[in-house]
Amino acid sequence: MTRFVCLTAARDTVIAREADYGTPAGVLDRVAELWAAMFGFPFTPLDVALALILLKVARARDSSNPDNWVDVAGYAALGAELEESFRTNRAL
């Protein structure tokens, strides 16, 4: 898989998941709320994106499934978007 194929697949996956589950920020925010309730520690949507990247990295260590790399690219893009949104809203 080339980097361009990986990035295109990540883009397509992010678009498809938004159609299935709603905005990424909304989904990651709900996961953060559930983790906070479960573990008694505050989480942010960015924490969730980072944790999911780590999950995919752990899988990639033991598997040659290219989907792991596609998912890392997708979660990284979501994290970048969340960080930009936070920075923009914080400045207001």
N, C-alpha and C positions, 0 to 999 in steps of 0.2 A: 504494500500500500504506500503510495507516495504521500508526502505531506499535504498536497493539494486535494487528493482524494479523501484523506483523513479530515481535513478542515471542511470540505464540502459535505461529507457525511455527518459531521458534527452539526453544521448549520441545519441540514435537513432534519436531523433528529430533534434539535431544539425547537424548530418550527412545528414539527409533528406533535411533540409532547405538550407544547403550549395549547394546541388545538384540542388535545385530549384532556389536559388537566388544569388549564388556566395559566395565568402569568407565572413565570418562574419565580419572581419575587414573592408572589402570594404563596406559592407552594413551599418555597424554602422558609418563609416566615411561619407557616403552619407547622412545619417540621421543627423549627427552632422552639416554638411554643410547646410542642409535645415533648421534646427532649428536656426542656427546662422543667416541665411538670414531672417527668419521669426521674430525672437525675438531681433535681433540686438545685440546679446551677443555671444561670442565664446563658442563653445561646443567641447568636444573631443569625440571620440568613446567610451572611458571609461565612460564619463558622460552619454552617451546614454544607455549603459549597466546598469549603476546604476539606471537611471530613469525608465527603463523598469522593473527592479527588484522591484522598489517601486510600480509601477503599479500593478504588480502581487501580492505584499503584500497587497495592498488595496483591490484587488479582493478577496484574500484569507480570509480577515477579515469578508466578508459578504457572502461567498460561500464555500461550502464543495467540490467543484470541484477539484479533485486531479491534474488536468492539471496545476493549478496555481503553485503547488509545483514543478512539473516537469519543468515548464518554469523558475522558480526562479533558480533551479539547473543549467539549461542550460545557462541562462544569467550570473550566477556566474562563470561558467567555461569559458565563453567567456571573461568576465572581467579579470579573472586571466591570461588568455592567452595574452590579450592586455597589461596588466600591465607588464608581463614578457617580452614581445616583446619590450615595451617602455624602460624598464630597460636595456635590452641587447643592443638596438640601441643607447641608451643614452651614454652607456659606450664606444662606438666606437669612 
